[in-house]
């Protein structure tokens, strides 16, 4: 049975703007009290156009929020040891409060080794195993930015997760897996699905909350969605297309994120908020 009315949109742009405004105010206060502005270091390996665009956008948002940015551009030929060395130097630099390694890096690089070179207190993108463990155990630390943004968006729209069946389609270490951990921490019952899941649609149709994070355009349609479900499309594919077929899904869901304008703005907002938080902790300001 379809919904009587199309799903309401969960607009990430307005909430992201408010989060960034609050972070900007905190950054200004921090600078006034300590003489130091929060600083985010971005690291880019190679010249992939999409990655370069993402980094440039993040640096621009930093500037708008009163956060300094330092960019480290490395050639595509960079080795794992060279990348680890560059990140280690940033981790030891007291003028840098947060570190973002733009991924993916080249296939010849051990990406996990590079992530682990980020000092936990500067892991504002939530990519280290220590951050992952903190998310799993509900300990203090920085969450992965996109899953953290999803949780904030669900809170904004008063989605009660306790006791709900959440299905996460995708198991990447920076999106699908941490998203499931954060949902579990809110007392949802979580099912992970992935490329080898048998009869995916049968599982997604049981979801009260469905998170699509697999990177396959329009993988899920309205027929795969339980009537009245909350649908979070965390996919972004060429042509501004998500992992969910928006038109058909909106006829079944009660709440749904658009692509673009849903999860994407929240990712950057959480990154900036966590950078300011990291600077506040490192400067000893309460």
Protein Blocks (a to p, Z undefined) as FASTA:
>chain_A
ZZfbdcddddfklmmmmmmmmmmmmmmmmmmmnopacddddddedjdfklmmmmmmmmmm
mmmnopacddddddfklcfklmmmmmmmmmmmmkbcbdcddddddfkbcfklmmmmpcfk
lmmnopafklmmmmmnopacdddfklmmmmmmmmmnopafehpacddedjbfklmmmmmm
mmmmnopacddddfklghkllmmmmpmbdcddehpahkbcfklpcehiacddfbdcehii
afbdfklmmmmmmbdcddehilmmmmmmmmmmmmmmmmmmmnopZZ
